[in-house]
Amino acid sequence: MLPLSYLLSEVDNETIERLRLSLKNTDAETCIDIAEEFFKHQNIDYAIITINIAGIKYPDRNHLHRIYINAYMIHKTALKANNWYAVLEIRHIGVEIEEIVKQYKFRFGLLDPANRCATCRANPSVAEPGALMLLNAAWDVLSDPVKREAYDKELVNLNDEFVDYASVSSYTYQHYI
C-alpha cells in the first residue's frame, strides 16, 4: 500500500492530533462507528485515522480493524494515485501477469468474507463492497493483455501520479498514529 504520509498528505499533523485527542476517551467500538460515518461522508482520511485509533485501543480485535483499513486504503489509493496498478499495490508497469494475479488474489483475499472469522463476517465495513469493485475493475483491465497495453500507453502518455506512487516506500499503518 501507499504510505499513509503520502495518502494523507492533505491532512496536517495538528488536525490529526485534534482528532486523536477528541477520541481519547472513546471506546474502540465507537471509534469504528465513527470511522464508518467518516467514510460514508466521503472523508476517507478521517476514517483511516479513526480506524487506526480503534486498532490501538483494542489490539485483540486487530483482525477486524485490518479489514476496515484495507477497504479504506483501497478507496484512498484509487482516489489519490488514480491508477489500477496502485490499487493492486504493483509498483511497475512492466510486471509479469503472475505478479498481477498474486497481488489481486492477496488483496481480494483480505476482503473476501469467506476468509474471515465469524466476528468479521458479522461486522463488515461499508467500504468493502466498493473496495471489492475497485479490485475487480483493476483486475479487469490489468489481466487482459489488450486492455492492459492500451492502459499502459495511457499512463505513460499522461505521466500521472504513478511515478510518485512508484517512488514511495511501503507503509506500516500501526506506526503512523
Biotite code that builds the C-alpha atoms (Angstrom):
import biotite.structure as struc

atoms = struc.array([
    struc.Atom([0.000, 0.000, 0.000], chain_id="A", res_id=1, res_name="MET", atom_name="CA", element="C"),
    struc.Atom([0.961, 3.587, -0.399], chain_id="A", res_id=2, res_name="LEU", atom_name="CA", element="C"),
    struc.Atom([2.423, 5.136, 2.727], chain_id="A", res_id=3, res_name="PRO", atom_name="CA", element="C"),
    struc.Atom([-0.094, 6.921, 4.904], chain_id="A", res_id=4, res_name="LEU", atom_name="CA", element="C"),
    struc.Atom([2.093, 10.018, 4.833], chain_id="A", res_id=5, res_name="SER", atom_name="CA", element="C"),
    struc.Atom([1.536, 10.140, 1.057], chain_id="A", res_id=6, res_name="TYR", atom_name="CA", element="C"),
    struc.Atom([-2.151, 9.225, 1.179], chain_id="A", res_id=7, res_name="LEU", atom_name="CA", element="C"),
    struc.Atom([-2.940, 11.654, 3.975], chain_id="A", res_id=8, res_name="LEU", atom_name="CA", element="C"),
    struc.Atom([-0.702, 14.466, 2.752], chain_id="A", res_id=9, res_name="SER", atom_name="CA", element="C"),
    struc.Atom([-3.675, 16.878, 2.742], chain_id="A", res_id=10, res_name="GLU", atom_name="CA", element="C"),
    struc.Atom([-4.218, 16.330, 6.486], chain_id="A", res_id=11, res_name="VAL", atom_name="CA", element="C"),
    struc.Atom([-1.933, 18.365, 8.737], chain_id="A", res_id=12, res_name="ASP", atom_name="CA", element="C"),
    struc.Atom([-0.489, 16.959, 11.967], chain_id="A", res_id=13, res_name="ASN", atom_name="CA", element="C"),
    struc.Atom([-2.464, 19.407, 14.081], chain_id="A", res_id=14, res_name="GLU", atom_name="CA", element="C"),
    struc.Atom([-5.742, 18.093, 12.655], chain_id="A", res_id=15, res_name="THR", atom_name="CA", element="C"),
    struc.Atom([-4.669, 14.511, 13.280], chain_id="A", res_id=16, res_name="ILE", atom_name="CA", element="C"),
    struc.Atom([-3.726, 15.361, 16.853], chain_id="A", res_id=17, res_name="GLU", atom_name="CA", element="C"),
    struc.Atom([-7.068, 17.135, 17.457], chain_id="A", res_id=18, res_name="ARG", atom_name="CA", element="C"),
    struc.Atom([-8.948, 14.093, 16.172], chain_id="A", res_id=19, res_name="LEU", atom_name="CA", element="C"),
    struc.Atom([-6.823, 11.769, 18.268], chain_id="A", res_id=20, res_name="ARG", atom_name="CA", element="C"),
    struc.Atom([-7.451, 13.846, 21.401], chain_id="A", res_id=21, res_name="LEU", atom_name="CA", element="C"),
    struc.Atom([-11.181, 14.069, 20.722], chain_id="A", res_id=22, res_name="SER", atom_name="CA", element="C"),
    struc.Atom([-11.312, 10.258, 20.609], chain_id="A", res_id=23, res_name="LEU", atom_name="CA", element="C"),
    struc.Atom([-9.105, 9.766, 23.659], chain_id="A", res_id=24, res_name="LYS", atom_name="CA", element="C"),
    struc.Atom([-11.958, 8.669, 25.947], chain_id="A", res_id=25, res_name="ASN", atom_name="CA", element="C"),
    struc.Atom([-13.935, 6.908, 23.225], chain_id="A", res_id=26, res_name="THR", atom_name="CA", element="C"),
    struc.Atom([-14.051, 3.105, 23.226], chain_id="A", res_id=27, res_name="ASP", atom_name="CA", element="C"),
    struc.Atom([-12.865, 1.108, 20.217], chain_id="A", res_id=28, res_name="ALA", atom_name="CA", element="C"),
    struc.Atom([-16.355, 0.085, 19.060], chain_id="A", res_id=29, res_name="GLU", atom_name="CA", element="C"),
    struc.Atom([-17.478, 3.713, 18.969], chain_id="A", res_id=30, res_name="THR", atom_name="CA", element="C"),
    struc.Atom([-14.296, 4.622, 17.082], chain_id="A", res_id=31, res_name="CYS", atom_name="CA", element="C"),
    struc.Atom([-15.224, 2.003, 14.484], chain_id="A", res_id=32, res_name="ILE", atom_name="CA", element="C"),
    struc.Atom([-18.698, 3.506, 14.161], chain_id="A", res_id=33, res_name="ASP", atom_name="CA", element="C"),
    struc.Atom([-17.222, 6.987, 13.826], chain_id="A", res_id=34, res_name="ILE", atom_name="CA", element="C"),
    struc.Atom([-14.766, 5.767, 11.173], chain_id="A", res_id=35, res_name="ALA", atom_name="CA", element="C"),
    struc.Atom([-17.645, 4.271, 9.204], chain_id="A", res_id=36, res_name="GLU", atom_name="CA", element="C"),
    struc.Atom([-19.552, 7.563, 9.417], chain_id="A", res_id=37, res_name="GLU", atom_name="CA", element="C"),
    struc.Atom([-16.499, 9.445, 8.179], chain_id="A", res_id=38, res_name="PHE", atom_name="CA", element="C"),
    struc.Atom([-16.275, 7.033, 5.249], chain_id="A", res_id=39, res_name="PHE", atom_name="CA", element="C"),
    struc.Atom([-19.994, 7.390, 4.453], chain_id="A", res_id=40, res_name="LYS", atom_name="CA", element="C"),
    struc.Atom([-19.459, 11.148, 4.291], chain_id="A", res_id=41, res_name="HIS", atom_name="CA", element="C"),
    struc.Atom([-16.512, 10.614, 1.947], chain_id="A", res_id=42, res_name="GLN", atom_name="CA", element="C"),
    struc.Atom([-13.936, 11.699, 4.491], chain_id="A", res_id=43, res_name="ASN", atom_name="CA", element="C"),
    struc.Atom([-11.635, 8.765, 3.925], chain_id="A", res_id=44, res_name="ILE", atom_name="CA", element="C"),
    struc.Atom([-8.677, 10.474, 5.606], chain_id="A", res_id=45, res_name="ASP", atom_name="CA", element="C"),
    struc.Atom([-10.508, 10.770, 8.922], chain_id="A", res_id=46, res_name="TYR", atom_name="CA", element="C"),
    struc.Atom([-11.893, 7.247, 8.527], chain_id="A", res_id=47, res_name="ALA", atom_name="CA", element="C"),
    struc.Atom([-8.343, 5.898, 8.171], chain_id="A", res_id=48, res_name="ILE", atom_name="CA", element="C"),
    struc.Atom([-7.086, 7.845, 11.167], chain_id="A", res_id=49, res_name="ILE", atom_name="CA", element="C"),
    struc.Atom([-10.064, 6.854, 13.314], chain_id="A", res_id=50, res_name="THR", atom_name="CA", element="C"),
    struc.Atom([-9.882, 3.152, 12.477], chain_id="A", res_id=51, res_name="ILE", atom_name="CA", element="C"),
    struc.Atom([-6.175, 3.235, 13.352], chain_id="A", res_id=52, res_name="ASN", atom_name="CA", element="C"),
    struc.Atom([-7.086, 4.693, 16.729], chain_id="A", res_id=53, res_name="ILE", atom_name="CA", element="C"),
    struc.Atom([-9.668, 1.911, 17.201], chain_id="A", res_id=54, res_name="ALA", atom_name="CA", element="C"),
    struc.Atom([-6.972, -0.663, 16.435], chain_id="A", res_id=55, res_name="GLY", atom_name="CA", element="C"),
    struc.Atom([-4.669, 0.824, 19.037], chain_id="A", res_id=56, res_name="ILE", atom_name="CA", element="C"),
    struc.Atom([-7.446, 0.876, 21.641], chain_id="A", res_id=57, res_name="LYS", atom_name="CA", element="C"),
    struc.Atom([-8.446, -2.734, 21.045], chain_id="A", res_id=58, res_name="TYR", atom_name="CA", element="C"),
    struc.Atom([-5.461, -4.704, 19.711], chain_id="A", res_id=59, res_name="PRO", atom_name="CA", element="C"),
    struc.Atom([-7.178, -8.037, 20.450], chain_id="A", res_id=60, res_name="ASP", atom_name="CA", element="C"),
    struc.Atom([-9.532, -7.384, 17.533], chain_id="A", res_id=61, res_name="ARG", atom_name="CA", element="C"),
    struc.Atom([-6.834, -6.138, 15.206], chain_id="A", res_id=62, res_name="ASN", atom_name="CA", element="C"),
    struc.Atom([-8.001, -8.575, 12.505], chain_id="A", res_id=63, res_name="HIS", atom_name="CA", element="C"),
    struc.Atom([-11.276, -6.628, 12.261], chain_id="A", res_id=64, res_name="LEU", atom_name="CA", element="C"),
    struc.Atom([-9.503, -3.282, 12.048], chain_id="A", res_id=65, res_name="HIS", atom_name="CA", element="C"),
    struc.Atom([-7.221, -4.604, 9.315], chain_id="A", res_id=66, res_name="ARG", atom_name="CA", element="C"),
    struc.Atom([-10.232, -5.425, 7.156], chain_id="A", res_id=67, res_name="ILE", atom_name="CA", element="C"),
    struc.Atom([-11.593, -1.915, 7.606], chain_id="A", res_id=68, res_name="TYR", atom_name="CA", element="C"),
    struc.Atom([-8.228, -0.251, 6.993], chain_id="A", res_id=69, res_name="ILE", atom_name="CA", element="C"),
    struc.Atom([-7.634, -2.307, 3.854], chain_id="A", res_id=70, res_name="ASN", atom_name="CA", element="C"),
    struc.Atom([-11.029, -1.337, 2.451], chain_id="A", res_id=71, res_name="ALA", atom_name="CA", element="C"),
    struc.Atom([-10.468, 2.337, 3.261], chain_id="A", res_id=72, res_name="TYR", atom_name="CA", element="C"),
    struc.Atom([-6.932, 2.270, 1.867], chain_id="A", res_id=73, res_name="MET", atom_name="CA", element="C"),
    struc.Atom([-8.054, 0.751, -1.432], chain_id="A", res_id=74, res_name="ILE", atom_name="CA", element="C"),
    struc.Atom([-10.530, 3.606, -1.842], chain_id="A", res_id=75, res_name="HIS", atom_name="CA", element="C"),
    struc.Atom([-7.954, 6.234, -0.877], chain_id="A", res_id=76, res_name="LYS", atom_name="CA", element="C"),
    struc.Atom([-5.324, 4.727, -3.168], chain_id="A", res_id=77, res_name="THR", atom_name="CA", element="C"),
    struc.Atom([-7.754, 4.721, -6.081], chain_id="A", res_id=78, res_name="ALA", atom_name="CA", element="C"),
    struc.Atom([-8.545, 8.386, -5.443], chain_id="A", res_id=79, res_name="LEU", atom_name="CA", element="C"),
    struc.Atom([-5.014, 9.571, -4.761], chain_id="A", res_id=80, res_name="LYS", atom_name="CA", element="C"),
    struc.Atom([-2.907, 7.560, -7.207], chain_id="A", res_id=81, res_name="ALA", atom_name="CA", element="C"),
    struc.Atom([-5.678, 7.224, -9.775], chain_id="A", res_id=82, res_name="ASN", atom_name="CA", element="C"),
    struc.Atom([-4.394, 4.066, -11.420], chain_id="A", res_id=83, res_name="ASN", atom_name="CA", element="C"),
    struc.Atom([-5.151, 0.355, -11.338], chain_id="A", res_id=84, res_name="TRP", atom_name="CA", element="C"),
    struc.Atom([-1.595, -0.733, -10.609], chain_id="A", res_id=85, res_name="TYR", atom_name="CA", element="C"),
    struc.Atom([-1.646, 1.221, -7.356], chain_id="A", res_id=86, res_name="ALA", atom_name="CA", element="C"),
    struc.Atom([-4.955, -0.373, -6.353], chain_id="A", res_id=87, res_name="VAL", atom_name="CA", element="C"),
    struc.Atom([-3.247, -3.773, -6.600], chain_id="A", res_id=88, res_name="LEU", atom_name="CA", element="C"),
    struc.Atom([-0.066, -2.423, -4.972], chain_id="A", res_id=89, res_name="GLU", atom_name="CA", element="C"),
    struc.Atom([2.020, -3.002, -8.060], chain_id="A", res_id=90, res_name="ILE", atom_name="CA", element="C"),
    struc.Atom([4.879, -0.561, -8.457], chain_id="A", res_id=91, res_name="ARG", atom_name="CA", element="C"),
    struc.Atom([5.960, -1.187, -12.055], chain_id="A", res_id=92, res_name="HIS", atom_name="CA", element="C"),
    struc.Atom([4.022, -1.173, -15.302], chain_id="A", res_id=93, res_name="ILE", atom_name="CA", element="C"),
    struc.Atom([6.051, -3.976, -16.868], chain_id="A", res_id=94, res_name="GLY", atom_name="CA", element="C"),
    struc.Atom([5.338, -6.701, -14.314], chain_id="A", res_id=95, res_name="VAL", atom_name="CA", element="C"),
    struc.Atom([4.519, -10.222, -15.410], chain_id="A", res_id=96, res_name="GLU", atom_name="CA", element="C"),
    struc.Atom([0.923, -11.414, -15.284], chain_id="A", res_id=97, res_name="ILE", atom_name="CA", element="C"),
    struc.Atom([1.854, -13.752, -12.425], chain_id="A", res_id=98, res_name="GLU", atom_name="CA", element="C"),
    struc.Atom([2.565, -10.731, -10.216], chain_id="A", res_id=99, res_name="GLU", atom_name="CA", element="C"),
    struc.Atom([-0.806, -9.208, -11.118], chain_id="A", res_id=100, res_name="ILE", atom_name="CA", element="C"),
    struc.Atom([-2.542, -12.491, -10.281], chain_id="A", res_id=101, res_name="VAL", atom_name="CA", element="C"),
    struc.Atom([-0.653, -12.762, -6.988], chain_id="A", res_id=102, res_name="LYS", atom_name="CA", element="C"),
    struc.Atom([-1.449, -9.203, -5.912], chain_id="A", res_id=103, res_name="GLN", atom_name="CA", element="C"),
    struc.Atom([-5.096, -9.451, -6.940], chain_id="A", res_id=104, res_name="TYR", atom_name="CA", element="C"),
    struc.Atom([-5.597, -12.704, -5.032], chain_id="A", res_id=105, res_name="LYS", atom_name="CA", element="C"),
    struc.Atom([-3.856, -11.315, -1.969], chain_id="A", res_id=106, res_name="PHE", atom_name="CA", element="C"),
    struc.Atom([-5.773, -8.010, -1.905], chain_id="A", res_id=107, res_name="ARG", atom_name="CA", element="C"),
    struc.Atom([-9.091, -9.736, -2.680], chain_id="A", res_id=108, res_name="PHE", atom_name="CA", element="C"),
    struc.Atom([-8.398, -12.377, -0.031], chain_id="A", res_id=109, res_name="GLY", atom_name="CA", element="C"),
    struc.Atom([-8.030, -9.685, 2.628], chain_id="A", res_id=110, res_name="LEU", atom_name="CA", element="C"),
    struc.Atom([-11.601, -8.552, 1.983], chain_id="A", res_id=111, res_name="LEU", atom_name="CA", element="C"),
    struc.Atom([-13.278, -11.810, 0.966], chain_id="A", res_id=112, res_name="ASP", atom_name="CA", element="C"),
    struc.Atom([-15.960, -12.683, 3.561], chain_id="A", res_id=113, res_name="PRO", atom_name="CA", element="C"),
    struc.Atom([-15.255, -16.389, 3.027], chain_id="A", res_id=114, res_name="ALA", atom_name="CA", element="C"),
    struc.Atom([-11.778, -15.918, 4.526], chain_id="A", res_id=115, res_name="ASN", atom_name="CA", element="C"),
    struc.Atom([-12.959, -14.348, 7.776], chain_id="A", res_id=116, res_name="ARG", atom_name="CA", element="C"),
    struc.Atom([-13.822, -15.296, 11.297], chain_id="A", res_id=117, res_name="CYS", atom_name="CA", element="C"),
    struc.Atom([-17.474, -15.078, 12.357], chain_id="A", res_id=118, res_name="ALA", atom_name="CA", element="C"),
    struc.Atom([-16.926, -11.724, 14.105], chain_id="A", res_id=119, res_name="THR", atom_name="CA", element="C"),
    struc.Atom([-15.510, -10.181, 10.963], chain_id="A", res_id=120, res_name="CYS", atom_name="CA", element="C"),
    struc.Atom([-18.289, -11.578, 8.774], chain_id="A", res_id=121, res_name="ARG", atom_name="CA", element="C"),
    struc.Atom([-20.860, -10.142, 11.181], chain_id="A", res_id=122, res_name="ALA", atom_name="CA", element="C"),
    struc.Atom([-19.238, -6.673, 11.145], chain_id="A", res_id=123, res_name="ASN", atom_name="CA", element="C"),
    struc.Atom([-18.470, -5.737, 7.533], chain_id="A", res_id=124, res_name="PRO", atom_name="CA", element="C"),
    struc.Atom([-17.289, -2.248, 6.683], chain_id="A", res_id=125, res_name="SER", atom_name="CA", element="C"),
    struc.Atom([-19.422, -0.021, 4.477], chain_id="A", res_id=126, res_name="VAL", atom_name="CA", element="C"),
    struc.Atom([-16.259, 0.448, 2.389], chain_id="A", res_id=127, res_name="ALA", atom_name="CA", element="C"),
    struc.Atom([-15.887, -3.233, 1.484], chain_id="A", res_id=128, res_name="GLU", atom_name="CA", element="C"),
    struc.Atom([-18.282, -3.508, -1.490], chain_id="A", res_id=129, res_name="PRO", atom_name="CA", element="C"),
    struc.Atom([-16.672, -0.524, -3.199], chain_id="A", res_id=130, res_name="GLY", atom_name="CA", element="C"),
    struc.Atom([-13.174, -1.776, -2.433], chain_id="A", res_id=131, res_name="ALA", atom_name="CA", element="C"),
    struc.Atom([-14.018, -5.156, -3.969], chain_id="A", res_id=132, res_name="LEU", atom_name="CA", element="C"),
    struc.Atom([-15.425, -3.385, -7.022], chain_id="A", res_id=133, res_name="MET", atom_name="CA", element="C"),
    struc.Atom([-12.201, -1.381, -7.374], chain_id="A", res_id=134, res_name="LEU", atom_name="CA", element="C"),
    struc.Atom([-10.107, -4.540, -7.107], chain_id="A", res_id=135, res_name="LEU", atom_name="CA", element="C"),
    struc.Atom([-12.250, -6.249, -9.737], chain_id="A", res_id=136, res_name="ASN", atom_name="CA", element="C"),
    struc.Atom([-12.030, -3.226, -12.047], chain_id="A", res_id=137, res_name="ALA", atom_name="CA", element="C"),
    struc.Atom([-8.235, -3.247, -11.693], chain_id="A", res_id=138, res_name="ALA", atom_name="CA", element="C"),
    struc.Atom([-8.210, -6.970, -12.418], chain_id="A", res_id=139, res_name="TRP", atom_name="CA", element="C"),
    struc.Atom([-10.458, -6.494, -15.467], chain_id="A", res_id=140, res_name="ASP", atom_name="CA", element="C"),
    struc.Atom([-8.007, -4.051, -17.048], chain_id="A", res_id=141, res_name="VAL", atom_name="CA", element="C"),
    struc.Atom([-4.676, -5.498, -15.958], chain_id="A", res_id=142, res_name="LEU", atom_name="CA", element="C"),
    struc.Atom([-5.422, -9.182, -16.572], chain_id="A", res_id=143, res_name="SER", atom_name="CA", element="C"),
    struc.Atom([-6.499, -8.621, -20.176], chain_id="A", res_id=144, res_name="ASP", atom_name="CA", element="C"),
    struc.Atom([-3.412, -8.142, -22.400], chain_id="A", res_id=145, res_name="PRO", atom_name="CA", element="C"),
    struc.Atom([-5.187, -5.868, -24.893], chain_id="A", res_id=146, res_name="VAL", atom_name="CA", element="C"),
    struc.Atom([-6.773, -3.647, -22.227], chain_id="A", res_id=147, res_name="LYS", atom_name="CA", element="C"),
    struc.Atom([-3.544, -3.575, -20.258], chain_id="A", res_id=148, res_name="ARG", atom_name="CA", element="C"),
    struc.Atom([-1.457, -2.495, -23.237], chain_id="A", res_id=149, res_name="GLU", atom_name="CA", element="C"),
    struc.Atom([-3.857, 0.352, -24.003], chain_id="A", res_id=150, res_name="ALA", atom_name="CA", element="C"),
    struc.Atom([-3.967, 1.332, -20.334], chain_id="A", res_id=151, res_name="TYR", atom_name="CA", element="C"),
    struc.Atom([-0.162, 1.303, -20.034], chain_id="A", res_id=152, res_name="ASP", atom_name="CA", element="C"),
    struc.Atom([0.134, 3.610, -23.049], chain_id="A", res_id=153, res_name="LYS", atom_name="CA", element="C"),
    struc.Atom([-2.428, 5.932, -21.492], chain_id="A", res_id=154, res_name="GLU", atom_name="CA", element="C"),
    struc.Atom([-0.488, 6.008, -18.199], chain_id="A", res_id=155, res_name="LEU", atom_name="CA", element="C"),
    struc.Atom([2.788, 6.772, -19.932], chain_id="A", res_id=156, res_name="VAL", atom_name="CA", element="C"),
    struc.Atom([1.167, 9.496, -22.047], chain_id="A", res_id=157, res_name="ASN", atom_name="CA", element="C"),
    struc.Atom([-0.469, 11.110, -19.032], chain_id="A", res_id=158, res_name="LEU", atom_name="CA", element="C"),
    struc.Atom([2.681, 10.871, -16.935], chain_id="A", res_id=159, res_name="ASN", atom_name="CA", element="C"),
    struc.Atom([0.319, 10.917, -13.963], chain_id="A", res_id=160, res_name="ASP", atom_name="CA", element="C"),
    struc.Atom([1.000, 10.272, -10.305], chain_id="A", res_id=161, res_name="GLU", atom_name="CA", element="C"),
    struc.Atom([2.086, 6.699, -10.999], chain_id="A", res_id=162, res_name="PHE", atom_name="CA", element="C"),
    struc.Atom([5.645, 7.990, -10.929], chain_id="A", res_id=163, res_name="VAL", atom_name="CA", element="C"),
    struc.Atom([5.021, 9.359, -7.428], chain_id="A", res_id=164, res_name="ASP", atom_name="CA", element="C"),
    struc.Atom([3.414, 6.084, -6.411], chain_id="A", res_id=165, res_name="TYR", atom_name="CA", element="C"),
    struc.Atom([6.309, 4.016, -7.694], chain_id="A", res_id=166, res_name="ALA", atom_name="CA", element="C"),
    struc.Atom([8.827, 6.075, -5.777], chain_id="A", res_id=167, res_name="SER", atom_name="CA", element="C"),
    struc.Atom([7.273, 5.841, -2.305], chain_id="A", res_id=168, res_name="VAL", atom_name="CA", element="C"),
    struc.Atom([8.064, 3.114, 0.152], chain_id="A", res_id=169, res_name="SER", atom_name="CA", element="C"),
    struc.Atom([5.683, 0.688, 1.782], chain_id="A", res_id=170, res_name="SER", atom_name="CA", element="C"),
    struc.Atom([3.932, 1.651, 4.989], chain_id="A", res_id=171, res_name="TYR", atom_name="CA", element="C"),
    struc.Atom([3.055, 0.129, 8.300], chain_id="A", res_id=172, res_name="THR", atom_name="CA", element="C"),
    struc.Atom([-0.195, 1.703, 9.412], chain_id="A", res_id=173, res_name="TYR", atom_name="CA", element="C"),
    struc.Atom([0.233, 0.746, 13.070], chain_id="A", res_id=174, res_name="GLN", atom_name="CA", element="C"),
    struc.Atom([3.188, 3.117, 13.369], chain_id="A", res_id=175, res_name="HIS", atom_name="CA", element="C"),
    struc.Atom([1.568, 6.154, 11.796], chain_id="A", res_id=176, res_name="TYR", atom_name="CA", element="C"),
    struc.Atom([-0.647, 7.263, 14.673], chain_id="A", res_id=177, res_name="ILE", atom_name="CA", element="C"),
])
